[in-house]
Amino acid sequence: MQPVVTSKPAAPADWRTAPAEDWRPLFNGRDLSGWVVKLAHHEFGDNYAETFRVVDGAIRVSYDKYDTFGARFGHLFYEQPFSYYVLSLEYRFIGEQMAGGPSYARLNSGVMIHSQSPASILTHQDWPISVEAQFLAGDRTTMNVCTPGTEIVMRGAMVKAHCTDSSSRRYGDDGWVSVQVEVLGGERVRHLIDGVPVLEYERPTIGGGVATGFDPAIKVDGRPLVSGYIGLQAESQPVEFRNVRLLDLSGCLDPASPAYRAYVLHADPARCRAR
């Protein structure tokens, strides 16, 4: 009797093998089309004093038209939510921190993932309920994680601290840094620099503190975060962002379909019929 041979499903290809044309530009390099501003103490869509603007092909956070900072913590949100994806961008710090900004915000920015919708952020709310991939410079690691109104799990335990350091090296304050955030719905998130992982955590949920001024109907503690908006941060330190791209990890897993992509990690059968 011949032995029965069984085969295991092939492991998905690494997303680094994705063809360049599968990456979706979120920023066109010319204007803020597809993005919307929310600054604390301002209405949704009010880009006060051109806090966010486009200069030389980059999104720039600038305070040169401000009189005072006034705790105008801000975020520039992409118009569409995502769930399974890789976000890739470059950032660099420029100039001096705006007078009146908190000391911790010097050489400090970040990108928010799994955020509440920008339209649901109240006028005087400081931080969106979200998870932050934190950008720092100087004698500090970068691509750390912070959790305004959220909680995460690392090594099987709920993390109590608001921010947790990555394993990155230190970066100066004058060069571009290339970073990626790999987001797998409500399962797992990895932070990478130049494609190399520096931090990993699991099961993001709503909970914890730090964020204030929010709508209680939005902050339902214990609710898993499985999707949300992406937001570039402004908290008194001038900074630039460029080459903001996204690779969707939801897609067609049927090898017989022309839309099949080996790197996809989350099945969306509708994509098999879309091409």
Secondary structure as GFF3:
##gff-version 3
##sequence-region A 1 275
A	DSSP	three_ten_helix	15	17	.	.	.	ID=ss1
A	DSSP	three_ten_helix	20	22	.	.	.	ID=ss2
A	DSSP	beta_strand	24	25	.	.	.	ID=ss3
A	DSSP	beta_strand	35	39	.	.	.	ID=ss4
A	DSSP	three_ten_helix	48	50	.	.	.	ID=ss5
A	DSSP	beta_strand	52	55	.	.	.	ID=ss6
A	DSSP	beta_strand	58	61	.	.	.	ID=ss7
A	DSSP	beta_strand	74	78	.	.	.	ID=ss8
A	DSSP	beta_strand	84	93	.	.	.	ID=ss9
A	DSSP	three_ten_helix	103	105	.	.	.	ID=ss10
A	DSSP	beta_strand	108	115	.	.	.	ID=ss11
A	DSSP	three_ten_helix	118	120	.	.	.	ID=ss12
A	DSSP	beta_strand	131	136	.	.	.	ID=ss13
A	DSSP	beta_strand	144	146	.	.	.	ID=ss14
A	DSSP	beta_strand	150	154	.	.	.	ID=ss15
A	DSSP	beta_strand	157	158	.	.	.	ID=ss16
A	DSSP	beta_strand	163	164	.	.	.	ID=ss17
A	DSSP	beta_strand	177	184	.	.	.	ID=ss18
A	DSSP	beta_strand	188	193	.	.	.	ID=ss19
A	DSSP	beta_strand	196	206	.	.	.	ID=ss20
A	DSSP	beta_strand	229	234	.	.	.	ID=ss21
A	DSSP	beta_strand	239	248	.	.	.	ID=ss22
A	DSSP	beta_strand	250	251	.	.	.	ID=ss23
A	DSSP	beta_strand	266	267	.	.	.	ID=ss24
A	DSSP	alpha_helix	269	272	.	.	.	ID=ss25
###
